[in-house]
Amino acid sequence: MACPTCIPMEANMPRKFLCLAVALLWPVLLYAGTTGKIAGVVKDKETGEPLPGANVIIVGTTYGASANLDGEYVILNLPVGAYSLKASLIGYTDVLIQNVRVSADLTTEANFDLPSTTLALGEIVVIAERPLVNKGATNSVRITTAEDIKNLPVRGFRDVVGIEAGVVKVGERLYIRGGRREEIATYIDGVYQNNPLTGRASGDLANNAIEEVNYQAGGFNAEYGFANSGVILTTTKTGGSKYNISGEIITDTWLSQTDKHLGTYSYGHNVYNLSISGPVPGFSEKRVKFYLGGERRFLEDATPSGFAFQRLVTDANGNPLDANGNPITIADAASATGYNLDDAFPQYDTDGLLKEYQFDEQGPWPDRASSQWLWNGNLSIDFKSLQFKLGGNSQREELRLLTGYAPGADYQNNLAGTGVGFSLWNSQNNPRQRNYRDSYFAKATHTVSSKAFYTFQANYFRDDFVRSSIVFGDNFWNVGDAPGSDIGQYGPQGDGLVNPYITQTGSRPRLDPRSGNLFASLGTQPGDYWKQDWSFWGAKGDLTWQVSREHELKTGFEYRYNTYRQYYIGGYGAADLHTLAGNLAQVGQGGITAAQAYQFRFADPFGYDIFGNEADDSELGRNAAKHPKDKIELKDLVLNLGLRWDYFDPAYDGIADVERVTTVTNTAAGSITDLAEENFTDNEKRSSFSPRVGVSFPVSDRTVFHGQYGKFVQTPELQRLYVSTIQYAWNLQSGNFFTNENPNLAPIRTTAYEVGFRHQLGDNAAVDVTAYYKEIRDYVRLRNLDFAQPIPYALYTNEDYGTVKGTSVTFTLRRTNRFSGTANYTLQYAAGTGSDANTFYNIAWQQGRDPTFVAPLDFDQRHTGSVNVDFRTNKEDGPMILGGKLLGNVGLNLLLTFGSGLSYTPVRVQTEVFGGTSGYFPIGQVGSATGPWTYQLDMKFDKTFTLSGLDLTAYLWAINLTNALNASWVYPGTGEPDNDGYLDTVAGQNFVNQWGANGVALYQFLLRNPFMVGPPRQLRLGLQFNL
């Protein structure tokens, strides 16, 4: 009896037609990593003979296959997840294998031994265990399932990857195998999630929505591109044949934000999650299924820091209090009226004032909250041979930013400045940023036989943000009308709050109410406005043909059309715009055109006109890719053979001679200066071929060797290619040093090698050892054009180089006596001529010589690793207490992450607060020093119980349980995150003698950049339910 859901190949598609289809479609990128397959053999339990014609079906679905003459079967195109697999044949007892897990791009082996019905046995049920050694993986693949994620004391696919071998995690940044952070491709349900402008992944998912995270550290197959270091494939959950409702609540508000308890504070962390899935009413439970989930997050402090916030002790009106509780005010400030930015403040006595300020501590930094909505969903329609899937995910976020202490700032060159004060004492005016991210897809799959199917997918992705003043939003021209703008630097109540800006003037600091604010008034608004919108429309198609049990051919295509808009005005303020009366239309009355006024303060308008209205020139290039691939799976050998072709059309004119650029003034457009037409030339359309070979072969039933060789290419961050022609012209006319994007940039090229082995230790443990080496050429860097006309300037070019070598060891323990665990360690050397595109900014600025030698990179972390131990009791464990097994279904998960310090260049000690220097004086080789080692222990303790048919899990989640102060970055004079060494110098001792303990405390506070250390201890309570 044939399987009713299987279509014999001969009845539907002649072999010749399949060969023709492969020849026509040879080109493409496969639909990225959302399906796998199950293969195996069905045999007679007593004789060991194969059973041709046996039916193998996946319970609750329309998937299935019939065994061939050798008893072999293959089920293709299976979505990621866990299944129950049943084999049956007349005259034999059915065998059901539960928990058979399918992973993206991998083959899961499931073999059946069917007993004869003469033995009078009922249906046999077998619980499958995930194999410790996957013979089909030819590169380093690490798979984390929903069950694993539920127990881990981390949330989100990025944090899951952050604890894996070969990953360096610095704050929220990931670096895989020594590559730059933009060299990682992230996919959610097969849709590319990176913003090509920055090269970095965006978007997020609710933790409970994740079915599987597939992490590949280099050596990935030809179907994956747009990445030179690693690929992260995240697959979301889908609906089943039964309804399911689940949810989760997490909070730390049972603690106080100002009073420390249990060694920590509340950081205002609140998360609410709800999902529902199952069959769509009115259809067969196998045909139409859905999943819909949403999550609400409100975080008072979006990224808690190990440096607690030092709160100034004030009275009800915001005036600082001295040690006796008396307010400190400006003596002559009787009224707030009549003051503006140009007025001089009355003199007042400042002697001894600095010593009198009182500080208190609180956990969260003020006015840096994040409010988010996330949702994801999908609808699956299964008509046996024809299947459709619609889905997507979306994120809406509004957050407040710390301006001076911004992630990604050049901490070694810009640690202190006016922005710092903005955040410390004027936090009510911290800028607001709104992020919108959307990802949608529609996918159709046609199964033409039991051995072949093809897929077509259309997808859309959008990532945009607007950064602005919390007061004015999009109405930035009204900054001159800011509440309190005429008050100068008074306090929020207009009551003359003292502004203690520390700077050195002669023998003592002075209090300057008008510059470099340590704390600023309500009238101080952010000095820029920035909006950016990037999106793409894409199409993918692929054909998969299981030619035989040994050969699987894949081929396909991908096309992506990018659009981009940006509008930025920087450096404006009430002083600049006061004469404009907050209204652009009135500018002409002052004898200056609106265009000229705009040009004075703008940077990089792209896809907008000068007033911020959308224009037509928003195209940002086109990407295409093709690939053929043959996966050969023999008994003692697996080969992945592939060839990838990448294509990029920048759709933007290049500059013919970057050292001879001419400008022209267009009086008809309001005296706008632009580049002359003779500068432009057709840009080169880039294409590359990248061969990739992977091999895996067992030397025994417990040991498998694997190796990989590959060429990889990646388009540079598009923000290094595109600049508005008006901005380019303005730069050339300004007479100041500037950097410029380069439309002529070429792709970054990597050659990578990998070799390793996996070995199973006994029945429940395995070890994987992998060594790797890669060489990267054509990294983007800044180079000064010393002889450019009309002035020298710096241009992004393809001149950086890097090499990475390392060894990773991973140990896995399958659950044994209630314990399971993993451990990994990586030894890595990451070196290059530059750590990012702007490494040589200061050299270009000072017109120095570009280094040509390699040195440890900023993110070179020689030793990294993690140890995860999970202990879990069974339902019936423990004695009866209060009528129940209180110790049953109890779990404890401990996660220890560790690493050596990041590399840095040691320099001569200097102050990081007062400023007054143009750079550092090195006293050692580049990257020759390292920061302190870091250790973080996280914990999740949970108890599962059932109440009226509702499964509940309550847990305590502890982050950094030991409250270790872990340095992310350090001051290069000392190698410490909270000490620049200045107070130990002669000049520093003079400061200490003059201003005493409070002066020292204030100085040290300014050194405590919240992004220079990791998170503090945090304790959160959670409750999950499942119905």
Protein Blocks (a to p, Z undefined) as FASTA:
>chain_A
ZZfkbccfklmocfklmmmmmmmmmmpccdehkbccdddddddfklopacehiacddehi
abdcdddfkopacdehiaedddddddddehiacdddehiacdehiacddddddddfklop
acddddddddfbdfkbcbdcddddfklmmmpccecjklmmmmpghiacehjbcceehiaf
klcccdeehiafbdfknopaeddddfklpmbdcddeehiafkbghiakbccddddddddf
bdcdddddddfklpcfkbcgehiacehiacdddddedddehiafklpccdddddddddfb
lbacfbdcddddddfkopacdfkopacddfklmbfghiafkbccddddfehklmmpccdd
dfbdghiaccdddddddddddehjaccddddddddddddddfklcghiafklmmbcjklm
mmmmmmmmgccdddddddddddddddfbfkbccdddddddddddddddfklmmmlmlmmm
gghklnopacfkonopacdddddehjbccddfkgopfbdcfklccfbdcddddddddddd
dddddfblmbccddddddddddddddddehiafklmmmnnopaklmmmnopafklmmmmm
gghiehiafkopacfklcgbjadddddddddddfkbccddddddddddehpacdfblmlc
cddddfknoppacddfklpccddddddddddddddddfbfkbccddddddddddddfklm
gccfklmmmmmmnopacddddfkbccdddddddddddddehjlbccdddddddddehiac
ddddfkbcfbdcdddddfbccdddddddddddddeehiacdddddddddddfbfbfklmm
mmmmnopacdfbdcddfklcfbgcdddddddddfkgccdeehiafkgoiacddddddddd
ddddddddddfklgoiabdcdfbdehkaccdddddddddddddddeehiacddddddehk
lopacdfbdcfklopakbghlmmmmklmmmmmmnommlmmmmmmmmmcfklpccdddddd
dddddZZ
